[in-house]
Amino acid sequence: MTDLPHQPPDRLASDPLAAEPTTDPELPADAVESTAVDLPGAKPRAAAHHPTMQLQAEQVETLPDMDDRKAEHLRVSLDDRVQRPGRGNGLGAYQFDPLSLPELDLDQVDTSCVLLGKRLRAPILVGAMTGGTAEAGAVNRILAEAAERCGVGFCLGSQRPMLGLSGDAVRSFQMRDVAPTTLLLGNLGAIQVRDHCSGKDLERLAMAVGADGMFVHLNPLQEAIQPEGDRDWRGVFDALGEVAASCALPVLVKEVGAGLSAATLQRLRLLGIAGVETAGVGGTSWAFIEALRHRGRTPQAIAGEVLADFGTCTADSLVLARSAFANRVVIASGGLRDGLEVAKCIALGASACALAAPLLRAARHGVDAVAAGLAGIIETLRITMFLVGAPDILQLSRTPIVRVAPGHLG
Ligand SMILES: Cc1cc2nc3c(=O)[nH]c(=O)nc-3n(C[C@H](O)[C@H](O)[C@H](O)COP(=O)(O)O)c2cc1C
C-alpha cells in the first residue's frame, strides 16, 4: 500500500488535533506526562512510520513499568508508532467532484443528523476509549464535556471494571452530570459478554451510566497479542445473538482497529443488532500497542509487530458494512482525522463517524482543546458539503464520490 496523497507519512505530526506534549494540570499524570516522543528509547518519528520498522528489544524493555493496564493503554496509545498512516484508512482512494457553482448559502448548510433517536449537531462521536480508574474517569469527563458542548456523541471505554462492582470504577464511567443531553454509548468486550452477561446484565450496565445503547467490541487480534489476553474465542457469536435478542437497549458491534471484514459482517447481519462500527485499519493499531507492552521481543510481540496492519481498512469495511446492513446504523471509524474524511464516509454510506486517538491527544490540553478540535472537524465537514452542493447530511449521503485509485480491495 502506497502512502495516500493527503496522508503524508508524518501526518500525525501535522494533525491539528495532535497537540504538543503538555503538563496540563487538568489531566492525570499518567495520561499527561508522557507522549511517544518522551518515552525512553522511543524512535524518531520518521523511522517510527517506516513499514519495515522493527521493535528493538532495548526500546520495549525501557517502556515504563506500570501496573495498571488502563493507564498503560492510555499512555502507549499516545505513542506515534501505534498510528498506522502508512497503509492508510483507504479514504485517499476516493474523491468528490467539487462544484464551483454550489448554489448554496454556506451558513445554511446543516450538518445535523439523528442517530439512535438523538439529534447530533454533526454525525460525529468521540470513540470508545476509557474508564475504570480515577485517571481514566478524568479523561472521560474532559471528552464527555467537550462532546456535550459540541453536540456530538460520546462513547465510553470498556465497562469491564464495572463487573467487579467497585464504586470508583463505576464513577469513572458516570458522565451524565457533564453530558446530560449527549448521545452516550456504553461498551463491553465480547469475551466478557460471553462469560458474564445476559442481555439484562448488559442493560443494567447501560442503566448504571445512563447510556442510550451498548457497544460490544470484537478484538481477537488485540487479545491474541496482549500479554494477559483471552485466547479462546469459541461461543462468542452465539452469546452476541443472545444478548442482542434480550437487551431492551440498542446493541451495536464494533472492532477496535482491525476492521470488520466481509465474512464477519455477513455473520453479524444475522443478529438482531442495531448496527456496527468499522474501527478499520488505518488508525490506532491495537496489535502494535499490545506488542509495545511486552517486555522484550517475545513471540507475541513479534506477531503484534507483523500483524500491526492486519485486517480491513476503514473505507473497505465501511462499504462492506453498508451493503450488509442496508437499513441499520453503520458508524465509520479507524484513522479518521478530519472533516473531509468524515464527509467522504457519509457519502460512502456511514450514518456517523467516530474518532478516538486524536481526541485523546487533544484531551491532554483539556475540554477547550477537544472542543476546538471537534469544531474544526465540523467546520471542514460543513465547507466540504457546501463545495459538493449538499445542503444537509441526507443530501451528502446521496452525493457521488468516485474511487480514483485502487483501494485495499481492488
Ligand atoms: C486509549 C484507547 C482506548 C480504547 N479502548 C477501547 C475500549 O475500551 N473499547 C472499544 O471498543 N474500543 C476501544 N478503543 C478503540 C477505539 O474506540 C477505536 O475503535 C480505535 O482506536 C480506532 O480509532 P482511531 O484510529 O480514531 O483511534 C480504544 C482506543 C484508544 C486510543
The ligand as an SDF file (V2000), in Angstrom:
LIG
                    3D

 31 33  0  0  0  0  0  0  0  0999 V2000
   -6.6990    4.6980   24.5280 C   0  0  0  0  0  0  0  0  0  0  0  0
   -7.7110    3.9180   23.7620 C   0  0  0  0  0  0  0  0  0  0  0  0
   -8.5180    3.0210   24.4230 C   0  0  0  0  0  0  0  0  0  0  0  0
   -9.5000    2.2870   23.7420 C   0  0  0  0  0  0  0  0  0  0  0  0
  -10.3410    1.4640   24.4480 N   0  0  0  0  0  0  0  0  0  0  0  0
  -11.3870    0.8810   23.7970 C   0  0  0  0  0  0  0  0  0  0  0  0
  -12.3660    0.1600   24.5280 C   0  0  0  0  0  0  0  0  0  0  0  0
  -12.3010    0.0280   25.7500 O   0  0  0  0  0  0  0  0  0  0  0  0
  -13.4040   -0.4010   23.8290 N   0  0  0  0  0  0  0  0  0  0  0  0
  -13.5070   -0.2900   22.4670 C   0  0  0  0  0  0  0  0  0  0  0  0
  -14.4670   -0.7830   21.8760 O   0  0  0  0  0  0  0  0  0  0  0  0
  -12.5800    0.3810   21.7450 N   0  0  0  0  0  0  0  0  0  0  0  0
  -11.5360    0.9650   22.3730 C   0  0  0  0  0  0  0  0  0  0  0  0
  -10.6130    1.6860   21.6600 N   0  0  0  0  0  0  0  0  0  0  0  0
  -10.6790    1.6550   20.1840 C   0  0  0  0  0  0  0  0  0  0  0  0
  -11.3210    2.9030   19.6100 C   0  0  0  0  0  0  0  0  0  0  0  0
  -12.6590    3.0280   20.0070 O   0  0  0  0  0  0  0  0  0  0  0  0
  -11.2610    2.8910   18.0630 C   0  0  0  0  0  0  0  0  0  0  0  0
  -12.0730    1.8440   17.5780 O   0  0  0  0  0  0  0  0  0  0  0  0
   -9.8600    2.7120   17.5230 C   0  0  0  0  0  0  0  0  0  0  0  0
   -8.9180    3.3740   18.3370 O   0  0  0  0  0  0  0  0  0  0  0  0
   -9.7230    3.2610   16.0940 C   0  0  0  0  0  0  0  0  0  0  0  0
   -9.9900    4.6360   16.0520 O   0  0  0  0  0  0  0  0  0  0  0  0
   -8.8170    5.7650   15.9600 P   0  0  0  0  0  0  0  0  0  0  0  0
   -7.9260    5.3650   14.8300 O   0  0  0  0  0  0  0  0  0  0  0  0
   -9.5740    7.0410   15.7240 O   0  0  0  0  0  0  0  0  0  0  0  0
   -8.0940    5.7480   17.2690 O   0  0  0  0  0  0  0  0  0  0  0  0
   -9.6370    2.4330   22.3210 C   0  0  0  0  0  0  0  0  0  0  0  0
   -8.7990    3.3410   21.6450 C   0  0  0  0  0  0  0  0  0  0  0  0
   -7.8610    4.0860   22.3340 C   0  0  0  0  0  0  0  0  0  0  0  0
   -6.9830    5.0340   21.5740 C   0  0  0  0  0  0  0  0  0  0  0  0
  1  2  1  0
  2  3  1  0
  2 30  2  0
  3  4  2  0
  4  5  1  0
  4 28  1  0
  5  6  2  0
  6  7  1  0
  6 13  1  0
  7  8  2  0
  7  9  1  0
  9 10  1  0
 10 11  2  0
 10 12  1  0
 12 13  2  0
 13 14  1  0
 14 15  1  0
 14 28  1  0
 15 16  1  0
 16 17  1  0
 16 18  1  0
 18 19  1  0
 18 20  1  0
 20 21  1  0
 20 22  1  0
 22 23  1  0
 23 24  1  0
 24 25  2  0
 24 26  1  0
 24 27  1  0
 28 29  2  0
 29 30  1  0
 30 31  1  0
M  END
$$$$
